[in-house]
């Protein structure tokens, strides 16, 4: 199969026939080392070449660069994640031409959670003394007068999956919750400086042996709290059937680096630092988190994607919670 035929077949496979309307210089994305670095930098803030749907540009760059990307010893985290997604949506459907290979990377960047802001007595007094002024400004804003607070920013209004910070992790230790028979307590390695402690309601579904060593997907920017007096800082994503008699992990692919962020094509943007329960962002996103008929974890049919491929679960056509 010729290169042009492969590009055409891939483009047809993922349902796009035209390039993006944006002016993107794809000629700089070459198999050379600097071309791969440019591609990786371009994809740092987007899941596809255009930043939205897959197009013929993704197909042509993939065909040109995938062999060099496989051979490269550089991390190129964003380019590998993109290539895995293109492969899953296009190349994997072809009978010949492009080989859909597993893409891995080393030296994945770690991430640190920003420390909570401390308050002191002076701050408390200032806040109290200014309370009346803030209330007055709010009333003026409601009446259309001057002194209103700043309007919500676009990022504060987002109600899609991009607000979630989902990371690849591994459970290094699990123990029974001392006060709740349905809960496991876990230490999870998420590529941070230390492990993170999380409580999960999985005692009825997972044995101790099945917990320890399990690779999982974790929402790391939920608000920390306590479950029956034990600290919990994160949410392990699992699939569940309708009557909640079967529950299993959403599993990242082998080769996905610990701490790597799970991405969704077409839903760009930085996640919220900490989800605000009052905004109900997680509640708004959760109904669209499901596995498809093949067991691939998706948000509105867009796969959970890592540099090594897509995330899956043994439970098909089930909600993810």
Secondary structure by P-SEA (a helix, b strand, c coil): ccaaaaaaaaaaaaccccccccccccccccccaaaaaaaaaaaccccccccccccaaaaaaaaacaaaaaaccccaaaaaaaaaaaaacccccccccccbbbbbbcccbbbbccccccccaaaaaaaaaaaaaaaaaaaaaaacccccccccccccccccccccbbbbbbbcccccccccccbbbbbccccccbbbbbbbccccccccccccccccccccccbbbbcccccccbbbbbcccccccccccccccccccccbbbbbccccccccccccccccccccccccccccccccccccccccccccbbbbbcccccccc
